Every structure is written in C-alpha cells, then in structure tokens.
Amino acid sequence: MSTVHNDVIEYAFISNEISISLNEYLGKEIKLTWTGNIFCRKCSKKTKKSFGEGFCYPCFSSAPEASPCILHPELCEAHLGKGRDLEYEQKNHNQPHFVYLAATEIVKVGVTRATQVPTRWIDQGARQALIIAETPNRYLAGVIEVALKDIYSDKTNWQNMLRNMTDDSIDLIDEKWKTEELLPSDLSSYITDSEEVFDFNYPIISYPEKVTALNFDKTSDVSGILTGIRGQYLIFDNHNVINIRRHTGYEIEFNA
C-alpha cells in the first residue's frame, strides 16, 4: 500500500497505473480475493512461494534488496565497497541514514534511509517518531541501533498497535537526550539537534479489542467492513486483520 502523510494518513492500492483510495472505503464492505498467483517483486517471475516480503527464492538469495543488512543494518558493508550489488549499495546504503525513536505503547529504536522519512514510520504504525541521529551510511546507523537495543526494543508489537494500546507519558524528546548519555562519544557525535516530533493520525473508525491475523496462504478470500488502516494492516469489523506488506507479490482482486 502506498501512503501519503496528511492530517489523516492516506492509503491506496496502486497496480498497473490504477490507484484505489482505501480511505474512501472506510465503513464499507470490501473483499480481497487471492487468485493463487504470486510474482517475484524483483524479477517478476511466477513463484510458488514468496520469501522475504515478495521474492522468489533465487532473488531472495541474491538480490541486494533482500541482503541481510536490510534487517540488520550493522552488517552492511557498503562503506567498504562490498555487497551483493555495488551500484545498489552505493545508491541506497552508502547514503545518509537516520536512527530514530518511535512511540506506540513503548519506545522503539530503528534505522531508515533519509529518503524514507516519514514512510518508514507510517508503515510501522508509529504514533509518534523522532530522529535522534544522522549518519553517512547504513552501517553506522546500525551500530548505533545495536548500542541502544539494551534500552529500547527494535520490534513493534503489531497486536498492541492494532488495538491502539498507547502510553501517553512517553516523551520522545526526553528519550532522545537520554541516548546521548548512553552512547559512547564516537557514536553520540552523530546525534542531531532537531527536536521535531512527527505525529501520525491513521484512518480508523474503531479499534478492535482483539485481533485475528489472516493470510492468503490459508484463506483465499478476506472480506468484511473496513474499520481502519494502520501500518500495513487492514482492520475489519469482525476483528480480522491482514498485513498487506506480508503479501507483496500476491495477485489480488479487489471488490467493493
């Protein structure tokens, strides 16, 4: 799903130059049907199974978009002139990256390329986010993230996020300056002066008290009244939810 950061986040399905505004279907019944086809997001070949959010196995094993440093930035070797694809590494990983704190019901630490702000935070369903450090490459951002993992989680609890469990006492600015004291001097030097907090308001009619995750590998049809969208999840009135990012490459028919 594509997103636009407005007063209320705007979501859309975009495929073959066709755009479907999902916000317009809030409160309405929709149906998603998987045709049974999966296409690799890299080579576009048909595959029986999707690996790592949309790859066929050969591309998952070789594509730079699926390299280990995507999940573990501290493993990045772009700054050393190494990687699965040097041109890709220079363009995407040997570029400015941000280390950030995001708030849901806890404080989460993460890394994102500068060009992915604020999309990265929206995709994670963050309530608020704040940049704490800027580095010249992905590797250094990953090193800072690892140094802070003993204090902050690097995972989003998607169930709590979809139930809108929050902690309003979280002060990201205060947390940012705590990190300066926690980091060694060679890493704290990358901390930025900015105290700009990004706020996110998702298109939600109501949050469920409990959530049941569905996936197209077990059911080909997902339907119900769309009551909300947060992160990359669609929320239905029957407390069912589905992670659209998890199904990258799946051929889906949309009906309303």
N, C-alpha and C positions, 0 to 999 in steps of 0.2 A: 504494500500500500504506500502510495506517495502521501506526503504530509506538507502542510503549509502552516507556519506559526502565526496565527492571528489571535484575536481576543479569545476565540474558541478554536482549537486545532481543527483544521480541515483535512479530511481524509478522502482519498479517491483510489479506485481501481483504474490502472492505466494499462492498456494492452492493444497493440496494433493500431495505435493512434486514436483509440477510443477511450474516453475518460468517463467514469461513472462516479459522481459525487455521492459518497456514502452518507454524509451528514444529512442529505435530503431524505434518506430512508429511515431516519430515527423515528421510532414509534410505529413503523410499518413492518409488515411481514415480508421477509426475503428468503430466498432459497439458493443455496450453493450446491452444485452437483459436480462431482469429480467424474470426468469422462473415462478415467482409467489410464490416461496418458500422462507421462512425466517426461519433460525435456530438460536437458542439462543447460544451466544458465550460462555456461562458458562456451561450449561447442554446439549447443542446440540439438544435439543428437538425442533420440528417444532412448530412455533408460528404464530398466525395470524397478530400480530403487534410487532414491535420492540420498546423497551423502553431504553432510556439512552445509545444510541450507541451500540445496539446489544443484549439486554437481553430480555428474556420473562418476564412477569410481576412478577411471583414468585421469579425469580433470581434478578430482579431489586429491589425487596423489601427486599431481604435477603443476597445477595452476597456482600462480602467485596469490590469487585471491583466496586460496584455501591453505596457505602456508601456516605452519604452527604459530608464527608470531601474530597472526590475526587474533587468536585467543590469548596468547602470551607475548605481549609486546617486548618484554625483556629478552626474548630470544631473537629479536630482529638483528640482522647482520647487514642491513643496507648501508649503514655508515662505514662498514668495512669493504664495501663494494662487492658484497656477496648476496646470494638469494636465488630463488627459482627463475626469476626474470629480472635482469639488472635494470632494464628500462622501466619496468613497472615499479621496482623497488625505489629507484631514484625519484620517480614521479609521485609516488604515494607514501613511501615510508621514510625516505630521506628528506622530509619536509617538516615544517613546524607542526608540532602536536601539543595538545593540551592535556594536563592532568586535571581532573575535576572532582568535585564532591556533588552528589545528588541526594535529594531527600525524598523518601516515601514515608514509611514508618520507622526507618533507620537511616543512617548516613552511609552512602555507598561511595567508594572511590573507583574511578575509571579513567580510561585513556581514549582520546579521539583525535583524529586528524583535524586541524583547524578548519578545513573546508566543510566538515560535517557538523558544525555548530549551527543551529540547535537540534538538527535532525536526530543525532545520536541520542539525545536525552528524551526526545519525544518517543522514539522507538522503544525506549526502555520504560516508558510510562512514568517518568520522574514528575514529582510535584513541583520541585524547585531544583535549580542547578547553579553552580558557581565555579568558575575557573580558578584553580589555585596556582598552577604553574604552566609555563610555556617553555618547551624545549625545541632544539633544532632538528630533532629526529625522533622516530618512534622508540628506538632503543632506550634513550634516556628517560622518556616518559614512562616506559615500562619499569625501569629501575626505581623511579620514584614511587610508582604504584605499589611495587613489591614491598618497598620500605614502609608503606603505610597500611599494608594488609593486616598487620597485627592489631591495628586500632580500628580500621574500618573494613566492612565487608566489600567484596568485589562482585557480589551477586545480588540480583533483585529477586525478592520473594514474590513471584508472579501471582500467587494466590492471594496474598495480603494486599498486593497492589490492586488487584481486580475487585477486592472487597472494600477498597478505599480505607484501609487501616492506615492512619497517619499519626504522627507525633508533632503537634503544633509547637512544641517547645524547642524544636531543632532550630538553631541559629547557625546558618552556613558560614556567615562572615566570621563569627566567633571560632567556628571549627577550622576555618582556613588559617587563622593566625596561630592556632594550636599546632598545626602541621609544621609551621616554621620552626617551632621549638623542638619538634620530634625528629626532624630531618638533620642529617649531618650537613655541615656548611657547604660542601661541594654540591649538594643537591638543593638545599634551601635557597641557593643563589638564583634558582630558576623561578622562584615564587614571584607572581606578578603583583602589581599594586592595586589592580582593579578589585572593587567590591560589588560589582554589578551582579545582582541575583536575577536569574531568569525564572519566571513563573509560567506554569502551563495549566491551561484550563481545557479539559477534554470534553468532547460531546457526549454527555451522559444524561439520560433521563432518570435512571435509578441504578444503584449498585446492588448486586446480589448478596445475600447473607452467606451463601456458599457457592462454590464454582465446580463445575464438572467439565473437564477438558475433553474435547472431541478431536479426532484426527481422521483424515480421509482414508487412511490405510485400514481403518476398522469400519467406517461407515461412509458410503459414497454421497449421502445427502445430509446436509446440515441446514436446518430451517427454524424459523421462529420469528417473533417480533424483535427487531433490533432495538435494544435499550441503551446501548452505549458502545463506545470505541475508546480504548486506551492502550498505549503502547502499540503493539501489532496484533492486539486481540479484538475480536468482535464479541460482544456480550449480548446474549439473548434473554428473553423474558422467562425462559424455563431453566435459568441458571446455567445453561450450557455456554461454553466459550470455545473459541477456536483461534489458534495462533496462525495468522496468515503467513508470517515470515517463515515459520516452520515448514510451510508447503510451497516454497519457492520452486518454480518449475512445473508444478501440477497444473494441468489444463482444467479450468473450472468454468462451468456455465452459471451465469448469474440471472436469476429471475425474481421479479417482484410484482 
